[in-house]
């Protein structure tokens, strides 16, 4: 990989339905590491199909202006990712833009999931997407850190091994009183994808009011603090 940010759509394998967003300075690293944010899925508009002409550029069109100060869109999900990357509750747009220059983003599912927030990917969507991620996307991006944005995606992503690294503790989890107990401990896993390895952990989906932004930011920095020497099988 010489310059993943300039890869053309046709340079990605056909199995990659949604070509990842890659910041213009991704190869320089974020906190010294190449960082991939791994989401769950994209939503479709009524009438949209999974035609590659629509899907292939979709992620880059959606996230393409994140590294500029002239964004065309937004919403809670994007705002929370700005906080995650900057470790600031109210980040300046310029700070967020500079952070987005240094990371990559893709979703695990390689299919549109539906038309509304309540629509969820199927187990096969996650399973198939996991194979594409490991065998087609990661060997190109070569991330060293992967933060999974959603517990469901983490549970359905059947790759990697639990590492002998300190557990991340999310200290601000919204437990909703006694009605439901959300997990505070997040194990770190190592993922060998052939021509590289990455440290991984997860946070609850940024659109949910479970983890606070402080925990999501701390999870990323926990991974960035993992050693550079990889575990040996």
FENQUINOR-V135574 format. One record per residue. SS is DSSP state (A for helix, B for strand, O for the rest). Layout:
ss
SS
SS
This chain:
ss
O
O
O
A
A
A
O
O
A
A
A
O
O
O
O
O
O
O
O
O
B
B
O
O
O
A
A
A
O
B
O
O
B
O
B
B
B
B
B
O
O
O
O
O
O
O
O
O
O
O
O
A
A
A
A
O
O
A
A
A
A
A
A
O
O
O
O
O
O
O
O
O
O
O
O
A
A
A
A
A
A
A
A
A
A
A
O
O
O
O
O
O
A
A
A
A
A
A
A
A
O
O
B
B
B
B
B
O
O
O
O
O
O
O
O
O
O
O
O
O
O
O
A
A
A
A
A
A
A
A
A
A
A
A
A
A
A
A
A
A
A
O
O
O
B
B
B
B
B
O
A
A
A
A
A
A
O
O
O
O
B
B
O
O
O
O
O
B
B
O
O
O
O
O
O
O
O
O
O
O
O
O
O
O
B
B
O
O
B
B
B
B
O
O
O
O
B
B
B
B
B
B
B
O
O
O
O
O
O
O
O
O
A
A
A
A
A
A
A
A
A
A
A
A
O
O
O
O
O
O
O
O
O
